[in-house]
Amino acid sequence: MANILVVAEVVLGRVKKATLSAITFARQTGSPFSVLVLGTGARDAAAEVEAFGAQKVLVCDDASLADQVCERFAPTIAEVARKGFDVVVVTASSFGKDVAPRVAAKLGAGYAADIAGVASEGGTLVYKRPVFAGNAFAFCEITTATQVVSVRQSELPAAEPSGGASPREEVPLAAADPAAGRVEYIGLEAQKSERPDLGEARVIVSGGRALKEQFAQVLDPLANLLGAALGASRAACDAGYAPAELQVGQTGRVVAPQLYFAIGISGASQHLAGMKGSQTIVAVNKDAEAPIFQVADYGLVADLFVAVPQLVTELQKSQA
Amino acid sequence: MKILVSLKRVADPDNANKVKVTSGKIETTGLEWKPNPFDEYALETALRLTENGANTKARLGEVVVVTFGPKETETTLRAALATGADRAIRVDAADDTLDGDLVARALAALVAKEKPDLVLVGKQAVDGDANQVGQLLAEYLGWPQATFAGSIQSEGDKSLVVGREVDGGTLKLRVTLPAVVSVDLRIVAPKSVRSVHTPATHNYADGVRFAALMAIMAAKKKPLAEVKLADLAPDTALRIKYLRAELPPSRKAGIKVKSVEDLVQKLKTEAKVL
């Protein structure tokens, strides 16, 4: 039986929902687990993960962890892991993927990324992970005693609280890597948006290159109506019609909402890798042969500039 | 500036949907070897940082490319030399004797010998999709890392301002060299890389450059050294062991709806997602 350490991702004093998928992973191993909440505001954020049946909620709240500089986070994660943990679990977000290998190298641990499932086979944990842009799943084991994994939010459901309150323990901040002295955080440039995060949205409205300069003009009303996050294909981002952080695909975000609209997206394998786990997929495209229709539950062959406004009107009618 | 770039060959990513699984093993038979696209972007970035964009033949720095694999992977290195890299190193190893951690440890030993100012890597190889070598290498070297770079601006070749493509937007860091940078795809946009040599007004063609026929001939004369893996990493034990593979379940075929009204109706009553 392994002892699992789940590293919660804290952004602006809140625990990212992806952390709950990492907790699901920990539960699926059948082993006891603790959750490490580290970051600025971790003390308050820790309350969000105290009812999930963790042995302990470990808290490291420090002003030096306000910005996501992995040379500052990795030493504390490694230091905590050394206190009797066998498997360190992070979210497969840009933060988790940045820091996890660094932690693994410190611990002399093997690292497996983007885990989509786990099972114990004869006492050994076997990890399932997508390879070749999700065109195959590989099953692997890590041969070192200590192991580090990142877990895909789109593949493991968010854990539900199990009640109670895990005991809390403060853990000290470890000294930053000497290399941190050679990293200066300048800032995060993000589009101001009231929309939900792509990883947390129930509905995503994604657009492709076909939208041209009318990307926002056409998709905003639909997204607003549904409280959806906006997504985009690589082609739409490359052409500058949508900001890069909206990109869904092998490069970009991997998502699995309840409802995914692919508007004017042809469905390159690169894009499918990021959304084919969605529960219900709707595609609107004027090319009836577009590959997106092979994964769509509901396909509408139509001119999107006509169909999307119609869809908005129709939804407004049905909500009235 | 001296830059080390690591390159990996992968089964043709444009045909990754033709990957087969036979008796639990992934087979890429019939797929051509191609350079990993993100590694090509790393090479393009390295070339842009060590030249004047107007005259790319005049090299204003050194780019050393390295790959791990059997003799035939020298094709990947020769192609890199033809597009402008100055020197190549092949670390001799059979493909199935490698994992990301071993590659990172061997690269760390190579960096100790070569002493580059910067190591550039692709953010991930599109076969294993692990996204780890750059970060592991940075830790083994005790260097700062800037992953998923979508833009790089050199400040006197002493530090780099890197725009990292993260989930919430673009995160800007200034890293003092030497450092490890892993690149994302938008690094090859026309204005993504600004070296100390290239005027700020210069626009590159979008994407990676191609080798001219003359350069392909000339590349045959550029130095290509062979190094034994065991000389770089005495411990060649793998940390990850692949047991089996399977194809993902295919989505059941959907239907085409006739109209927007029909679509809304089905989303409400059939899929029950509205």
Interface residues (C-beta under 8 A of the other chain):
Chain A: V11 Q68 V69 C70 E71 A74 S93 S94 F95 K97 D98 V99 A100 P101 R102 A104 A105 K106 A109 G110 Y111 A112 A113 D114 V126 R129 P130 V131 F132 A133 G134 N135 A136 F137 A138 F139 C140 E141 I142 T143 T144 D177 P178 A179 A180 R182 V183 E184 Y185 I186 G187 L188 E189 A190 Q191 D197 L198 G199 V203 R234 C237 D238 P243 A244 E245 Q250 T251 R253 Q258 L259 S269 K276 Q279 T280 I281 V282 A288 F293 Q294 V295 A296 D297 Y298 G299 L300 V301 A302 A307 Q310 L311 E314 L315 S318
Chain B: A11 P13 A16 N17 V19 V21 I26 D99 G100 D101 A104 V126 D127 G128 D129 A130 N131 Q132 V133 Q135 L136 A138 E139 Y140 G142 W143 P144 Q145 A146 T147 F148 G150 V161 G163 R164 E165 V166 D167 G168 G169 T170 L171 K172 L173 R174 V175 T176 A179 D184 L185 R186 A189 A237 L238 R239 I240 K241 Y242 L243 R244 A245 E246 L247 P248 R251 A253 G254 I255 K256 V257 S259 V260 E261 L263 V264 K266 L267 K268 A271 V273 L274
